[in-house]
């Protein structure tokens, strides 16, 4: 016999799903686009995002690949990065090493002045 607690998604599933949704939206992706990138169906991705599905390790890896992030980031990575941070990170990662260094030096200098 099932109790009502057995039917509720666990915190970890809900947090994982929220992180997937947050990152998908930050990248401007629809459910359909993420599902295609991950090789999953939009319905399945939607149930993962709402915490109604307990994803397997292969699903976690597929979603991470679709979002172009390490799987560990979806399981408890940085939660306070908004869309601009995701975009900035993606652009910096794509830049040559000397540009990455210059951007980091600039950001460090600007944030030190604000403190």
C-alpha positions in Angstrom: 0.0 0.0 0.0 1.3 3.4 -1.0 1.4 6.3 1.4 1.1 9.9 0.3 4.8 10.4 1.2 5.7 7.6 -1.3 4.0 9.5 -4.1 5.8 12.8 -3.4 9.0 13.6 -5.3 12.0 13.9 -3.1 13.8 17.2 -2.5 16.8 16.0 -4.5 14.6 15.2 -7.6 12.9 18.5 -7.4 16.2 20.4 -7.0 17.7 18.5 -9.9 14.7 19.2 -12.1 14.7 22.9 -11.1 18.4 23.2 -12.0 17.8 21.6 -15.4 14.9 24.0 -16.1 16.9 27.0 -14.8 19.8 26.2 -17.0 17.6 25.4 -20.0 15.8 28.7 -19.7 19.1 30.6 -19.1 20.3 29.2 -22.5 17.0 30.2 -24.1 16.1 26.6 -25.0 12.7 25.2 -25.3 11.8 21.8 -23.9 11.8 20.4 -27.4 15.3 21.8 -28.2 16.8 20.4 -25.0 15.1 17.1 -25.6 16.5 16.9 -29.1 20.0 17.8 -27.9 19.8 15.2 -25.1 18.2 12.5 -27.2 15.1 12.4 -25.0 11.4 13.2 -25.5 10.1 16.6 -24.5 7.5 14.9 -22.3 10.2 13.0 -20.4 12.4 16.1 -20.0 9.3 17.9 -18.6 8.6 15.2 -16.1 12.3 15.4 -14.9 12.1 19.2 -14.6 9.0 18.9 -12.4 10.5 16.2 -10.2 8.0 13.6 -11.2 10.6 11.3 -12.8 13.6 9.7 -11.1 16.2 10.1 -13.8 18.8 7.3 -14.4 22.5 8.1 -14.6 22.3 7.9 -18.4 19.5 10.5 -18.4 21.5 12.8 -16.1 24.5 12.5 -18.5 22.3 13.1 -21.5 20.7 16.2 -20.0 24.2 17.5 -19.0 25.4 16.9 -22.6 22.3 18.7 -24.0 23.0 21.7 -21.7 26.7 21.6 -22.4 27.6 21.4 -18.7 29.3 18.8 -16.5 26.8 16.5 -14.9 28.0 17.5 -11.4 26.8 21.0 -12.1 23.2 19.7 -12.4 23.6 17.8 -9.1 24.5 20.7 -6.9 26.5 23.2 -8.9 26.3 26.9 -8.7 22.8 27.9 -8.1 23.1 31.7 -8.2 24.3 32.1 -11.8 21.7 33.8 -14.0 21.3 34.0 -17.7 24.0 36.6 -18.1 26.5 34.6 -16.1 25.8 31.5 -18.2 26.2 33.5 -21.4 29.4 35.2 -20.2 30.8 31.9 -19.1 30.0 30.3 -22.4 31.7 33.2 -24.3 34.7 33.2 -22.1 35.2 29.4 -22.5 35.1 29.8 -26.3 37.7 32.6 -26.3 41.5 32.0 -26.7 43.4 31.6 -23.4 44.9 35.1 -23.6 41.5 36.6 -23.9 40.2 34.5 -21.0 43.0 35.8 -18.9 42.4 39.4 -19.8 38.7 39.1 -19.1 39.3 37.5 -15.7 41.8 40.2 -14.8 39.3 42.9 -15.8 36.4 41.3 -13.9 38.6 40.9 -10.8 39.7 44.6 -11.0 36.1 45.8 -11.4 34.7 43.7 -8.5 37.5 44.7 -6.1 36.7 48.4 -6.7 33.0 47.8 -5.8 33.7 46.2 -2.4 
